[in-house]
Amino acid sequence: MATDIEMGQDGFFMQVYQVVRQIPEGRVCTYGAIAKYLGAPQSARMVGWAMNASHQMPDVPAHRVVNRQGLLTGQHHFPGHGLMQKMLEAEGIRVCDNKVQNMAEIMWDPQSA
């Protein structure tokens, strides 16, 4: 039986989507920063699961969520080859070898927003 979190109904996934919708264009955030902001610092992986399921949700810029090192770890969940990277580059974000290059400069922290 699926839980509310797995279904994304008024649970953790929905909270994640609300945060991700706030990430400004041209900026990125990490799974861990989102989890910490939501009061669940050990739930970065759960944020990743939410991002994997987010392609069914409107207006969730999942391409702006990367791992703590700036790696595009969720790219295989985007249709087509290199779509996540192309979406980031279209926003002016430099990506090389599947990694955001200027992470310290473009990292958006929801705690500071």
N, C-alpha and C positions, 0 to 999 in steps of 0.2 A: 504494500500500500504506500502510495506517495505521500510525503509530508507537505506542509505548506511551503517549506523552503524549496523542496524539489520542484514543486509546481510553480514557484515564483509568485505566489499570491500573498500579498501583505506580509511577507517574511523577509529574510535576509537578502534574497536575490533582489527584491524590489528596492530595498534600501541601497544596495550596491548600485542599481541602475540610476537611482536618484543622484548619487554622488558622481557617477561617471558622466551623466548629462551635464554636470557643472564644469567639467574639464574644458578649459578654453581651447579654441582652435590654435594649433601651433605649439601646444604643450602636451606633456604626457604625465601619467601618474603610475604608481606601482600597485600591484596586488596588495602588498603589505601595508602601504600607506592607507589604502582604502579600508582594509580590515582594522587597522589601528584606529582610524577615525570612527568607525562604527562600534568601537568598544570591544572588538574581538581580535586582538593582535595576533593570535595563533591561527587565524582563519584565512590566511592569504590564499591557500589552495581552494577554499570555498569560494573566494572571490573569483578565482580562475574558472571554477565551474559555472559561476553566474555569467562570466563573460562568454563561455562556450555556448551557453543557452540564450545569450542576449540577441542573437541574430533574428529571433522571432519577435523581438520587442522594438517598437518604433523609437527612433531618435536616441539610440544608445551608441555613442561613438566608441565602440569596443576597441577600435584600432589605436586609441590613445592610452591603452593600458598595457604596460610592459612589465617585465620582471625587474628586480632591484638593480640589476646590472645594465638595464636598458635593452635586454634581448627581446626579440619579437617571438616569445615563446608560444603565443596563441595564433601565430600566422596560419597554421594548417587548418584552422577552423573557418578561414575566409575562402570563399569560392575563387577559383582561378589561381594562377601562379603569381606569387608576389603581391597580391592585392593589398595586404596590410601595409607593406612597405610603400607601395605606390600612394596609398591614401595619406600616410604620414608625410611623404615627400611633397605631395600636393599642398600640404599645409606649411611647407618650408622647413620641415624637420629633416636633418641629415641622417641617413641610415647607411651603414657600410657593414657588410658581412652579417646582416640580420641584427644589427645592434645600433641603437640610437647613439650618435656620436657626441653630442653636447648635452648629455643627460643633466649635469649639474645646473646648466643654464635654463633648461626648459622644463625641469621637474616642477609639477604643480602639486602642492601639498594641501589637501583639504582641511588640515588643522589650521592653516594660515589664511584660508580663504574667507 
